[in-house]
Amino acid sequence: MSLGHRGVLPVDVTDGTVDLTLLSNNLEAADGSQVTLLPVVVEDGHVVPAGGTITVDLTDGIDSPRLVDNQTDSEEILGTSGNDQLNGTGDNETIRGFAGDDQINGNGGIDLLLGGGGNDTIAGSAQSDFLDGGADNDLLFGNGGGDVIFGGSGNDGLYGGSAADYLNGGEGADTLYGNGGLDTLIGGAGDDIIYGGSQADEILGGDGDDLIFANGGEDTIIGGGGNDTIYGGSQADQIFGGDGNDLIYANGGDDLINGGNGIDNIWLGGGETVVLDATDSGYDIINNFQLGQTTFVVGDVNTLSFADGANGAEIYQGGNLLATVSWQTASTFANNVNDIFV
């Protein structure tokens, strides 16, 4: 285990704690030993504290060390290629797990926690931390504070806390939990599952067939590419399906819904506004339409026409099919154009 502090090796060993040998810039200790590291200098024969940074580098073959960092000046902890347990303190630190299935705990402070390769479990603290799982399948917990969390590649689980967090799953089939706070949740590439929290979140599914739950708050949801399934919450949400054949459940609240490109299946709750865009490819299938509650935004109402189709009333604009409204007849729309369309 090599230790360095700007070219100096300040080491404090508590009596009876460990037997060690200091060889040049290397510190050797028996298995199971505990070593306390302090940044110190010797002045006039006395050991006194010194400021600065201690760097702990365990990348030279030590198997699965457990680092417990108890010093206020310590700023960086490095793991190995094995399965490490790396614990920070209440200070602002950088902890790097490297390869292996690591457990990293920031504890206190504003920390930079980097998992690297392997299936890592990383936990922030009550402060605002930065977590990056790296490659493979990781679990990342922001806990308190406004955290920034990147899953990296692999099928990751990202958990925000009570504050306003930023979660980005990256590549792979990720699961994101916003929990409390005004969160930004980005699934990234892959078939992701995203759970919004109790407040107004911004949710972007990204590429892939995503499953998105808005939950509480007035959320903005963008499905992105792929055939997404989106559940709005109990309040006024803005839902954009994006590309692909999406399935959208508005649920409660006065929602704004735009299915986007593709053949989208939209289930309304109460009081929804639906944007029917003739410039998008495909059309929408509208279910649970309520006269006097649902409004369709079409731009120019003078270009609309209606017909009875096999699955309900069909709405056309300039010859393009905008929507099929289930369980309705064309006369309902023809006789109430000004009440339904804007």
Secondary structure, DSSP 8 states (H G I E B T S, - for coil): -EEEBTTB---B--TTT--EEEETTEEEE-TT---B---EEEETTEEEE--S--EEE--SS--S-EEE---TT--EEE--SS--EEE--SS--EEE--SS--EEE--SSS-EEE--SS--EEE--SS--EEE--SS--EEE--SS--EEE--SSS-EEE--SS--EEE--SSS-EEE--SSS-EEE--SS--EEE--SS--EEE--SS--EEE--SS--EEE--SS--EEE--SS--EEE--SS--EEE--SS--EEE--SS-EEEE--SS-EEE--TTSSS-EEEES--TTT-EEE-S-GGGEEEEEETTEEEEEETTEEEEEETT--HHHHHT-HHHHB-
